């Protein structure tokens, strides 16, 4: 899989594969609003990315927790915010 597109819908979050020749190759994704609550949209996007086998870097943003589903969280959506003491 080279890149993903998320489409929040009433049925949940779907992740679909893009054509590898597409210029929109995604190397990293920040998931703003990722939460410990599994029903949260940000968490559903994070879970869909990890389940899909996304090969890029995933940066869930949640200043209240160190990791979600085994993925290390960032404190904010700014450079260097993923470095926790």
C-alpha positions in Angstrom: 0.0 0.0 0.0 1.4 3.4 -1.0 -1.1 5.8 0.4 -4.5 5.9 2.0 -7.6 8.1 2.0 -10.0 8.2 4.9 -13.6 8.7 4.4 -15.6 9.2 7.6 -19.1 8.0 7.0 -22.1 6.7 9.0 -20.7 3.2 8.6 -17.3 4.1 10.1 -13.9 5.0 8.6 -12.9 3.3 5.4 -9.3 3.2 4.2 -8.8 2.5 0.5 -5.6 1.9 -1.5 -4.5 4.5 -4.0 -2.9 3.8 -7.3 0.9 3.6 -6.7 1.5 5.8 -9.7 -0.5 8.6 -8.0 1.4 11.8 -7.2 -0.4 11.8 -3.8 1.9 9.3 -2.1 1.5 9.7 1.6 4.6 9.2 3.7 3.2 10.4 7.1 -0.2 11.1 8.6 -1.0 13.2 11.7 -4.2 12.1 13.3 -5.6 15.1 15.2 -8.1 14.3 17.9 -7.0 10.8 18.5 -8.5 9.6 21.8 -8.5 6.6 24.2 -12.2 6.2 23.4 -12.6 3.7 20.6 -15.8 5.4 19.3 -13.9 8.7 18.8 -13.5 9.6 15.1 -9.8 10.3 15.5 -9.3 7.0 17.2 -11.2 5.2 14.4 -9.0 6.9 11.8 -5.9 5.8 13.8 -7.2 2.2 14.1 -8.1 2.1 10.4 -4.6 3.2 9.4 -2.9 0.7 11.6 -5.2 -2.2 10.5 -4.8 -1.3 6.8 -1.0 -1.9 6.9 -0.2 1.7 6.1 3.6 1.8 5.6 4.1 5.5 6.4 4.6 7.2 9.7 1.5 7.8 11.9 1.5 10.6 14.4 -1.6 10.5 16.7 -1.9 13.9 18.5 -3.1 13.6 22.1 -1.3 15.5 24.9 -3.1 13.5 27.6 -1.6 10.1 26.8 1.8 8.6 25.7 0.4 6.0 23.2 -2.7 4.8 21.6 -3.0 1.2 20.4 0.8 0.9 20.6 1.5 4.0 18.5 3.4 6.8 20.3 1.4 10.1 20.6 2.5 13.6 20.0 1.7 16.4 22.4 0.8 18.8 19.6 0.8 19.1 15.8 4.1 21.0 15.8 7.7 19.8 14.9 9.4 18.2 17.9 6.2 17.7 19.9 6.5 13.9 19.7 9.6 14.0 22.0 8.2 13.2 25.4 10.4 13.4 28.6 
